[in-house]
Amino acid sequence: MSLSAGSADAQRASGNVGLGGQIGSPSGVTLKFYNAGGPSYDFLGAWDLNEFFFLNAHAQFSQPIRANNVSGLEWFFGPGAFIGVEDDEAALGISGRIGINWMANEYIEFFGQLTPRLNLAPDTDGDFGGGLGLRYYF
């Protein structure tokens, strides 16, 4: 398995699906549909012990990072939304995402991300989430 960006990009083609997990605030299970020619789509089913459960969806636009001796590195950003249950009340809001990912090889992706959120219901307020994660591409 090669660690070059060209090899990783060639193996992770549009339509590949990555499944993995994220630890942080919140922790959860992530599913990403990769699209080389446009936005990829990332879904997160997340929870924080007994306080909340929500589903989060983001479009992700990626750009390569040119770094010496590091290949397969990208930064990404994109808009999103979430819906869920928080403290026994329905929760709804919009969010954004910015982060970096690294394709260690054609199957394994490591990522770190920050997610600013604007809660619209049940109350209007803002907060930040984010985490570190790993995905395996099929």
C-alpha positions in Angstrom: 0.0 0.0 0.0 1.4 3.3 -1.0 1.2 6.5 1.1 1.4 8.9 -1.9 -1.4 11.3 -2.4 -1.8 10.3 -6.0 -2.2 6.6 -5.1 -4.7 7.4 -2.3 -6.7 9.7 -4.5 -6.8 7.1 -7.3 -8.0 4.3 -5.0 -10.6 6.4 -3.2 -12.9 7.1 -6.2 -16.2 8.9 -6.3 -18.9 6.6 -4.8 -16.6 5.1 -2.2 -18.2 4.8 1.2 -16.3 5.4 4.5 -17.7 4.0 7.8 -16.1 4.9 11.2 -16.3 6.6 14.5 -15.6 10.0 16.1 -14.7 10.7 19.7 -15.1 14.2 21.1 -18.1 16.4 21.7 -20.1 14.6 20.4 -19.0 11.0 20.0 -20.7 8.9 17.4 -20.7 6.9 14.2 -19.9 8.5 10.9 -20.7 7.6 7.3 -19.1 9.5 4.4 -20.0 9.3 0.7 -16.9 10.4 -1.1 -17.2 12.5 -4.3 -14.0 13.5 -6.0 -15.6 16.0 -8.4 -17.8 17.9 -5.9 -18.9 17.9 -2.4 -18.7 14.7 -0.3 -21.5 14.0 2.2 -20.9 13.2 5.8 -23.5 11.9 8.2 -23.0 11.6 12.0 -25.2 9.8 14.5 -24.0 11.2 17.8 -24.7 11.1 21.5 -23.4 12.5 24.7 -24.2 10.0 27.4 -27.9 10.6 28.4 -28.0 14.3 27.5 -28.7 14.1 23.8 -28.9 12.1 20.6 -28.9 13.7 17.1 -28.3 13.1 13.4 -26.0 15.5 11.6 -25.5 15.9 7.9 -22.8 18.0 6.1 -21.7 18.7 2.6 -17.9 18.7 2.5 -15.7 20.5 0.1 -12.0 19.3 0.2 -8.8 20.9 -0.9 -5.4 19.2 -0.8 -2.7 20.5 1.5 0.8 20.5 0.0 3.2 19.7 2.8 6.7 18.4 2.7 6.9 14.6 3.3 3.2 14.3 4.0 0.9 13.0 1.3 -2.9 12.4 1.3 -3.5 15.5 3.5 -6.6 17.7 2.9 -8.6 20.4 4.6 -12.3 20.5 4.3 -15.3 22.7 5.1 -19.0 22.8 4.5 -22.6 23.6 5.6 -24.9 21.2 7.4 -27.9 20.7 9.7 -28.9 18.6 12.6 -32.0 17.2 14.2 -32.3 15.3 17.5 -33.5 15.1 21.0 -31.9 17.1 23.8 -33.1 16.9 27.5 -36.3 15.2 26.3 -37.0 18.1 23.8 -36.7 18.1 20.0 -33.6 19.9 18.8 -33.1 21.4 15.4 -30.3 23.6 14.0 -27.8 24.5 11.3 -24.1 23.9 11.5 -20.8 24.2 9.6 -17.7 22.1 9.6 -14.0 22.8 9.1 -11.2 20.3 9.6 -8.4 18.2 8.2 -8.2 14.6 7.0 -5.4 12.3 6.1 -5.7 9.3 3.9 -3.1 6.9 5.4 -3.7 4.6 2.5 -6.5 3.8 0.1 -8.8 2.5 2.9 -8.0 4.4 6.1 -8.9 8.1 6.7 -8.0 9.9 10.0 -9.8 13.3 10.6 -10.1 16.1 13.0 -12.9 18.6 12.8 -14.6 21.6 14.5 -18.3 22.1 14.1 -19.9 25.5 15.0 -23.6 25.1 15.6 -26.6 27.4 15.7 -29.5 25.8 17.7 -32.8 27.0 16.4 -35.2 24.9 18.6 -36.0 24.5 21.4 -33.9 27.6 22.1 -31.8 29.8 19.9 -28.2 29.7 20.9 -24.8 28.7 19.6 -22.1 26.3 20.6 -19.2 24.3 19.2 -18.6 20.6 18.8 -15.9 18.6 17.1 -13.8 15.5 17.4 -11.2 13.2 16.1 -12.1 10.1 14.1 -11.3 7.3 11.8 -13.1 5.9 8.7 -12.5 2.7 6.7 -13.4 2.9 3.0 -15.1 0.1 1.2 
